[in-house]
Structures are given as structure tokens and as C-alpha cells.
Amino acid sequence: MRAKALVVSLIAVIVVLGILAVPCVNAGASGGKVSGKISWKFLLYLDADNSLDVYAGAHHVSVVESDFVELMSVGSTNDAVAYVLVDRYAGPANLYKVLPGKMQEITDFALNGKEANMGDPATLRSFVSYTFKASPSEHTLLVFWDHGSPRGVAWDDHTSDAGGTDFLSQWEVVQALSGYKIDVIGADECNVGHTEVAYEYAIGLQTEYLVAAETYTGWRGFPYDALLRELTKSPSMTPREVAMMMVEQTQILLNKPPYSGERINSHSAVDLAQIPQLVASLKGLTNLLTPNMDIYAGTVSKARGAAQYCYGANAMNVVDLGTFVERISSEARSQEVLDACNAVLAGLDAAIVSLHATGSTDHMLTGLGIGLPNHSWEMSSYYPDFAFAGQGWMDFLEAYWAAAGSI
């Protein structure tokens, strides 16, 4: 799930006073090009063809157009260019290039003006393919704006003029982005920051960093004006610096009124190059616990309880990875298990390069969630399709369920 709050600022007031119809000008293919060398390309896959295309907050501001206004307050430069593919609940999809003060419609984009299926990997690939040709750049930041979960992103309630629903599974994201170097992927969505997703991206994509929440992302979401302003101000930033900047700027926004009331937000920047080693270390731990589950089932159960966090975690059967392993280590029955726990925690520390948690989550979250149902019948049918599930984790879960009588 993802939701966005009102923008209580002059920008929001401007929206209310009359920029609810986003100003735009038409452009053909040449409209998507920037002369000179581009350092960063910022792509926003804005799927609002669902329950998120709403007016929110005391000023009754459109959450989609408030983000447009934020982006237009900065615009593209010769060093950093921004594009938005948006599909709203009512009306067709449109591709825009963000300019200072206006959204420039790209009329020769194949899906422009049509009821696009944002849950189709072909739609995502067409967006990336067009913008990569129109604006070649050294680095690319791609952000998904929508409802999210460990299973997927981009839920679309109108996949065609005849209706229908769809979403992008994490495997379809990998399929759509195959062959493209996306330096940073951001998820302005709930529940994407999980071990299973990070591992899928790490082994399947040419992507260095993932910026996502393992729990809730509030109504306010990412501060798009701040993100684009930092990119245009410092286009020489590395992918690592951009990922960390995204977490920092979001934390700055959510630490001050009125957004500080959103007390269960979290975001982390994940170094995907570190994820395979983290998963290998976790496999080393589960390889020790699985054959000895008769003596460790109680420890696993207590660790699972300690690692649960707020906002639907129980319903989704996910826990915080770091907290879970820390609790296992506190009851380790051997030095070998303790060493294995420490290896996992060291791997997690290396993978999480920046972490933001607020309010009730600041002592609960360490940067990545992980699926851990308490009963076999609570396991989602798709879960074994994650590559991570085959790295000893399914064997561990099945042994736990058997020992706990939860099969």
C-alpha cells in the first residue's frame, strides 16, 4: 500500500488556487531531448489508476498534481532531466518531460493518450526504452509511485477501455528492465524493502541501489521537489550518494510538521551488491538451525514475535530481518550459531547504507524485512517463486512449521 498526504506549503496553495489543470505543451520526439551531456535521468512511473488518485488533507489537494507541482518547481536542466509516465483513475496515460513551471507532453510516445496497462511489463519497458533513447545519460533513477508489496508494484484498476486489473510482479519488473542499467530504483510505496525483493533485483538487474520501505510509506511519500533539486544542484553525485540523499531528504521532510504526525514511516537505501553475501550468510545460519529445529523452534518463535512491527506486518507475515537474527543470537546454543548470526548482522550492516525510521518504528526496523509465516497455510502461493526462497529459507520455514506443529 502507498498513500500521499497534502502538501501544506505555498506549492499546495498554488495547486488549490488554479494549477489543478497541469499546464503542458506538446512536443514530438525532439521534445524529449536535452542538448549536452546529461548526468542523471529521473524517471517517475506514476500509476495512479487506482485508489490513490484522490484529493487529501485539509486543503483537499490532489495528491497526483501536488507531486507534479513539486517537480515543476524545479524542472529539468542540461545535467539532470526528469520524465513522468502517469496513468490516472479517469483518463488515459501521458508521458511528460518536466520543465520549470510546466509539464511538456511527449506526443509521439506510443502509449500517449491511451488507456495504458501500468501492470504490464511492456508498458514499463516502453517508458524506459523511449526515455533512454530521447535522453541518454550517465545515470538513471527510476521511481515507482503506487501501492506496493513484496509481491509487486503498480496496481492498475483499468488495464484497457474495457476495464480489468493488473500489477507488475517483481519478476515482471526484472523482465521489463532487462538490458537497461538503472542505477537506483526507488519505491514510493509500502512494503517493498524486503530481502526477497532485494535479492531478486540484485541477481536480475543492472541496479546498484534500492530505496524502499520495509513497512509503511505515508500519504506524503517522497519529496519530489527536494529530490529533483538535489539532482540538478549536484549532478555529479554517485548512485550511492543519490540513494542516501533520497533517504535523507525524506527524513528531513517527515521530521517536521505537519508530516511528523506520520509516525510509522521507514525508508532504507540498500546496496544491492551486498545482498548476495547477506543471503549466503543467512543460508549459513539456516543450515545450522534447520536440522536442529527440535531444539530451536521455541527460539525461532520468540524471535519472530520480537521482530514483528506495526502496520500490517502480522497480516503480511513479515518481520524485521535484523531484529529476528539479533534475538536468535541472544539464545544461540553454540558458538557456531552465534558466529553465523554475527555474519548475517554484519552483512545486513554492509547492505543498509542509510536508514530512516520515525516514531514507533525507530527501535523496530533495521532496513530489510523478510517473510516468516507462523503456519504453513499462511504462506502465499507465489512465495516459492522468489529466488531467495531456494537459498535455504523454504527448508528452514518447513522445518520450523513441522517442529512447531504448524503444518
TALIN-V350127 format. One line per field, one symbol per residue. phi: phi as a letter, one per 30 degrees, with the letter a starting at -180 (. if undefined). burial: # if it has 24 or more other C-alpha atoms within 12 Angstrom, else .. A space follows every 10 residues. Layout:
# TALIN-V350127
phi=???
burial=???
This chain:
# TALIN-V350127
phi=.bbbcdcdad eddeeddlcd cddabdaddd dcccdidcdb ccccccccda dcdbcbidch cddddddede dddcidbdcb cbbbcbbcdc jddbcbcdce iaccdcdcde cdicddcddc eddddddddd ddddbebdbb cccccldbae dabhdcdbda ddjjbaacdd ddddddceic dcdbcccdad hcdbeddedd ddccbcbcbc cacdbdcded iddddddddd dddbddeded dddddddddd deddcbdddd dddbdabbcc dddddedddd ddddddddde dcddcceddd ddddddcdbd hiddddhbbd dddddedddd becadddddd dddddddddd dccabbbbhd cdcccckbca daddbddddd ddedddeded cjdddddddd edddicd
burial=########.. ##.###..## .#.#...... ####...### ########## ######.... ########## ########## ########## .######### .######.#. ##.####### ########## ##.####### ########## ########## .....##### ####.##..# ########## ########## ########## ########## ########## ##..#.#.## ########## #.##....#. .######### ########## ########## .##..##### ########## #.##.##### #########. .#....#### #########. ########.. #..####### ####.#..#. ..#..####. ########## #.#....
